[in-house]
Amino acid sequence: MRKAVLLSGSLGMGHDVLAEACITSLTGAGWSADTLDAMRLLGKGGGSAGEAVFRSMLAVPGLYDAFHFAALRTGSRLAMLADAAARRQVVPRLREYLDAHPADLAISVFATGASAVSTLAARYPAMKHVVFCSDVTPHRLWVHPNVDLYLVTAAAAEPAVHRFQPEAAVMVVPAVVRTAFYDPPAQTEARASLGLPGHGRCVLLMSGAWGLGPVAEAAEALGDAGVQVLAVAGRNAKLEARLRAAARRQPRVHPFGFTDRVPELMAAADLVVTSSGDTCAEARTIGRPLLLLDVVQGHGRDNLQHELELGDASVTSPRPADLTRTALAALDQVKPPADGPARQLADWQRAFSAALEKIGLNEGLVPQSRPR
């Protein structure tokens, strides 16, 4: 049995979701696969400290923008020192794991993981290394020596990798999501299961696992405007409490905390209001238009522009009045949803199979149709 290890990072959920989608494809083809969290590999307190720093930077308007575009994007001395400091903590723990659990393939979906695997390449010469980045512009810390193949989901990402490693092998692949999004229920079925009216306007409002932006205020404003609002707080407990308070005032607000029902919620909605990130790929797979909140700094700015370029998307400021006005205008343009998903799992399976074959793992994967 082939063995793979996925290097993820628990900042938000985007990296873990990407790792989960890859593992599903690998295990379906007979591989065994494990996921390691690079934030945990930082050691006791390291992961929580790293998340605290990241959250603190996001809380100051423009601070993470400055760090991302001036340091991470370019690979400044500050960025490289930060990467080296993280790598020193991660590499010994990753080496201990790989010594005990030899792998044929490492897939890094987190930049720190990519750095650590690259450092250990000489110790495991038979192990292939793939770096998978879903950002439209991978920053400098995604690119390292000893990478057999980079997987990206946007054409613009390829020259971004070549900026730092001109000889790198790069493959553009379809965005991949968890399997449930490839088999959504019909809109009428989803609304019935959620206790929603079969007719009338409905939006799904969510902003990542951290619930960035004024989600509760926007949910209530949309409800006041006559829209049914499926509002998801993610792992933000304070936001969940505010959403439940809003629901008591406005019965069109339907609050959720962290939930695995997102495919059903998207299927029920006419419009998905969210921040830039992997939620966009999920909504596009189910076939719902996007209204994007401009709340994610740094790479989020690039990803938002890419979503607009793909079409069937608009953008709004996060102010509740602006969001409501733009959402109502977007709802006026919504077309009846098509039957079935807008994207197929088999397209990803074919691309991933070709990627494995490209690096000499010739078994590949068997393309699948809609899962049941």
C-alpha positions in Angstrom: 0.0 0.0 0.0 1.3 3.4 -0.9 1.6 5.9 2.0 1.1 9.7 1.9 1.5 12.3 4.5 -0.3 15.7 4.2 1.3 18.8 5.9 -1.5 21.2 6.8 -1.8 24.1 9.2 -4.7 25.0 11.5 -5.0 28.7 10.7 -8.7 28.9 9.8 -10.0 25.8 7.9 -8.9 26.3 4.3 -5.7 24.2 4.6 -7.4 21.4 6.4 -10.2 21.3 3.9 -7.7 21.0 1.1 -5.8 18.3 2.9 -9.1 16.4 3.5 -10.1 16.5 -0.2 -6.7 15.1 -1.2 -6.9 12.4 1.4 -10.3 11.3 0.1 -8.9 10.9 -3.4 -5.9 9.0 -2.2 -7.7 6.6 0.1 -10.3 6.0 -2.6 -7.4 4.8 -4.8 -6.1 2.4 -2.1 -3.5 4.7 -0.5 -3.1 5.2 3.2 -2.8 8.8 4.3 -2.3 10.9 7.4 -2.4 14.6 8.1 0.1 16.5 10.3 -0.6 20.0 11.5 2.4 22.2 11.1 1.1 24.5 13.7 1.1 21.7 16.3 4.6 20.6 15.1 5.8 24.1 16.3 5.7 22.6 19.8 3.9 23.4 23.0 2.4 26.8 22.8 3.9 27.5 19.3 0.7 26.9 17.4 -1.5 29.0 19.7 1.1 31.8 19.7 1.3 31.7 15.9 -2.5 32.0 15.6 -2.5 34.8 18.1 0.0 36.8 16.2 -1.9 36.2 12.9 -5.2 37.3 14.5 -3.6 40.3 16.1 -2.2 41.4 12.7 -5.6 41.0 11.1 -7.2 43.1 13.8 -5.2 46.2 12.9 -6.4 47.6 9.6 -3.7 47.4 6.9 -1.0 45.7 9.1 -1.3 42.2 7.6 -1.6 43.8 4.1 1.7 45.5 4.7 3.4 42.3 6.0 2.0 40.2 3.2 2.8 42.4 0.3 6.0 43.9 1.5 7.5 40.8 3.3 5.8 37.5 2.4 5.2 38.3 -1.3 8.8 39.4 -1.9 10.6 37.1 0.5 12.1 39.9 2.6 14.7 39.2 5.2 12.0 39.4 7.9 9.9 36.8 6.1 12.9 34.4 5.6 13.9 34.8 9.3 10.3 33.9 10.4 10.3 30.9 8.1 13.7 29.7 9.4 12.5 30.1 13.0 9.4 28.0 12.4 11.3 25.4 10.4 13.8 24.9 13.3 10.9 23.9 15.5 9.0 21.8 12.9 11.8 19.8 11.3 12.9 17.6 14.3 9.3 16.6 15.0 8.6 15.9 11.3 11.8 13.9 11.0 10.7 11.8 14.0 7.4 11.1 12.4 8.8 10.2 9.0 11.5 7.9 10.5 8.7 6.0 12.2 6.2 6.2 9.3 8.0 6.2 5.9 6.0 7.8 3.2 6.0 7.6 -0.6 4.5 11.0 -1.0 4.3 14.2 1.0 1.8 16.9 0.0 2.3 20.3 1.6 -0.8 22.4 1.7 0.8 24.9 4.2 3.9 27.0 3.5 5.7 26.0 6.8 5.1 22.3 5.9 6.6 22.9 2.5 9.7 24.4 4.0 10.2 21.6 6.5 9.7 18.8 4.0 12.2 20.5 1.6 14.8 20.6 4.4 14.4 16.8 5.0 14.5 15.8 1.3 18.0 14.3 1.4 17.1 12.1 4.3 14.1 10.5 2.3 15.3 10.4 -1.3 12.5 8.0 -2.3 9.7 10.3 -1.1 8.1 12.6 -3.6 7.1 16.1 -2.5 4.1 18.0 -3.9 3.3 21.6 -2.8 -0.4 22.4 -3.3 -1.4 26.1 -3.0 -4.9 27.4 -3.8 -3.9 31.1 -3.5 -3.9 32.9 -6.8 -0.5 34.3 -6.0 1.7 32.0 -3.9 4.1 34.1 -1.8 7.8 33.5 -1.4 7.5 31.0 1.6 5.5 28.6 -0.6 8.5 28.0 -2.9 11.4 25.8 -1.9 14.1 23.5 -3.3 13.4 19.8 -3.5 9.8 20.1 -4.6 8.9 17.6 -7.4 5.7 19.4 -8.4 3.6 22.5 -7.5 -0.2 22.2 -7.9 -2.0 25.5 -8.2 -5.6 26.4 -9.1 -5.1 29.6 -11.1 -3.1 30.3 -14.2 -1.6 33.4 -12.6 -0.1 31.3 -9.8 2.3 29.5 -12.2 4.5 32.6 -12.9 4.2 33.5 -9.3 6.0 30.2 -8.5 8.5 30.7 -11.3 9.4 34.1 -10.0 11.4 32.4 -7.3 12.1 29.0 -8.9 12.2 29.4 -12.7 12.8 25.7 -13.3 9.9 24.5 -11.1 7.4 22.0 -12.4 4.0 23.5 -12.0 0.5 22.1 -12.9 -2.7 24.1 -12.9 -5.5 21.8 -11.6 -9.2 22.4 -10.9 -10.1 23.6 -7.4 -11.1 20.6 -5.3 -13.7 20.6 -2.5 -15.0 17.9 -0.1 -17.1 15.2 -1.8 -20.4 16.3 -0.3 -20.3 19.5 -2.5 -20.3 17.4 -5.6 -23.7 15.8 -4.7 -25.9 18.6 -3.3 -29.6 18.2 -2.7 -32.1 20.0 -4.9 -32.9 23.5 -3.6 -36.5 22.6 -2.7 -35.3 19.5 -0.8 -32.7 21.5 1.0 -35.2 24.3 2.0 -37.7 21.7 3.2 -35.1 20.0 5.4 -34.1 23.4 6.9 -37.7 24.4 7.6 -37.5 27.3 5.1 -40.3 28.6 2.8 -40.1 26.9 -0.6 -40.2 30.3 -2.4 -38.7 33.7 -1.6 -35.2 35.0 -1.4 -32.6 33.2 0.7 -28.9 33.8 1.2 -26.1 31.9 3.0 -23.9 34.4 5.0 -20.6 33.1 6.3 -17.1 34.4 6.5 -14.6 31.6 7.1 -14.0 29.6 10.3 -13.2 32.7 12.2 -16.3 34.6 11.2 -14.5 37.8 10.1 -16.5 41.0 9.6 -19.9 42.2 10.9 -21.8 39.0 10.1 -24.4 39.3 12.8 -25.3 42.9 11.9 -25.5 42.1 8.2 -27.6 39.0 8.9 -30.2 41.1 10.8 -30.2 43.8 8.2 -30.9 41.3 5.4 -33.6 39.7 7.5 -35.2 43.2 8.0 -35.1 43.5 4.2 -37.3 40.4 3.8 -34.5 37.9 3.0 -34.2 34.5 4.7 -30.6 34.4 6.0 -28.7 31.2 6.8 -25.9 32.7 9.0 -22.9 30.6 9.9 -20.5 31.6 12.7 -17.9 28.9 12.1 -15.7 28.4 15.2 -16.4 32.0 16.4 -18.4 31.4 19.6 -19.0 35.1 20.3 -20.4 35.5 16.7 -22.7 32.5 17.2 -24.1 34.1 20.4 -24.7 37.4 18.5 -26.4 35.5 15.7 -28.7 33.7 18.1 -29.6 37.1 19.7 -30.3 38.5 16.2 -32.5 35.5 15.5 -34.6 36.3 18.5 -35.2 39.8 17.2 -35.6 38.8 13.5 -37.1 35.4 12.8 -35.7 35.4 9.2 -32.2 34.9 10.6 -31.4 31.2 11.0 -28.1 30.9 13.1 -25.6 28.1 12.9 -22.3 27.6 14.7 -19.7 25.2 13.3 -21.7 22.9 11.1 -21.1 20.1 8.5 -24.4 21.1 6.8 -22.8 23.7 4.5 -23.5 21.8 1.3 -27.2 21.7 2.3 -27.1 25.4 3.3 -25.6 26.4 -0.1 -28.1 24.3 -2.0 -31.0 26.1 -0.1 -29.6 29.5 -0.9 -30.0 31.7 -4.0 -26.8 33.6 -3.2 -23.7 32.9 -1.1 -22.3 35.9 0.8 -18.8 35.1 2.0 -15.2 36.2 2.2 -12.6 35.1 -0.3 -11.3 31.6 0.3 -12.2 27.9 -0.2 -15.9 28.7 0.4 -15.9 30.3 -3.0 -14.9 27.0 -4.7 -17.6 25.2 -2.7 -20.3 27.6 -3.8 -19.1 27.4 -7.4 -19.2 23.6 -7.3 -22.8 23.7 -6.1 -23.6 26.4 -8.7 -24.4 29.4 -6.6 -23.4 33.0 -7.3 -21.1 34.9 -4.9 -21.2 38.2 -3.2 -17.7 38.7 -1.7 -16.9 40.5 1.5 -13.7 42.4 1.3 -12.5 41.5 4.8 -9.5 39.2 4.3 -6.2 41.1 4.0 -3.1 40.1 2.2 -3.7 37.0 0.0 -7.4 37.6 0.4 -7.2 40.7 -1.8 -5.6 38.7 -4.6 -8.1 35.8 -4.2 -11.1 38.2 -4.3 -9.9 39.8 -7.5 -9.5 36.3 -9.0 -13.1 35.3 -8.0 -14.4 38.5 -9.7 -12.4 37.5 -12.8 -14.0 34.1 -12.9 -17.4 35.7 -13.1 -20.8 35.1 -11.4 -19.5 37.2 -8.5 -19.8 40.7 -7.1 -18.1 42.5 -4.2 -19.3 44.6 -1.4 -17.9 46.5 1.6 -18.7 44.8 4.9 -20.9 47.6 6.2 -24.4 46.1 6.8 -26.2 48.8 4.8 -23.9 48.5 1.8 -24.0 44.7 2.0 -27.8 44.6 2.1 -28.1 47.0 -0.8 -25.6 45.0 -2.9 -27.2 41.6 -1.9 -30.6 42.7 -2.9 -29.3 43.9 -6.3 -27.5 40.6 -6.8 -30.7 38.6 -5.9 -32.5 40.5 -8.6 -30.1 38.9 -11.1 -30.2 35.4 -9.8 -31.2 32.7 -12.2 -33.0 29.4 -11.2 -30.5 26.9 -10.0 -29.5 24.1 -12.4 -30.0 20.4 -11.4 -26.9 18.9 -10.0 -23.4 20.4 -9.3 -21.7 22.9 -11.6 -18.4 21.1 -11.3 -17.6 17.4 -11.4 -15.4 15.4 -9.0 -14.1 13.4 -12.0 -12.3 16.6 -13.4 -10.3 16.9 -10.2 -9.6 13.1 -10.1 -8.2 13.2 -13.7 -6.0 16.1 -12.9 -4.7 14.7 -9.6 -4.0 11.3 -11.3 -2.0 13.1 -14.0 0.0 14.9 -11.3 0.9 11.6 -9.6 1.9 10.1 -12.9 4.1 13.2 -13.6 6.2 12.6 -10.5 6.5 8.9 -11.2 3.7 7.5 -9.0 2.2 5.8 -12.0 -0.8 4.1 -10.4 -2.8 7.3 -10.6 -6.4 7.5 -9.5 -9.6 6.2 -11.0 -11.9 9.2 -12.0 -15.2 9.0 -10.2 -18.6 10.5 -11.1 -21.0 12.0 -8.6 -20.6 10.2 -5.2 -23.6 8.5 -3.6 
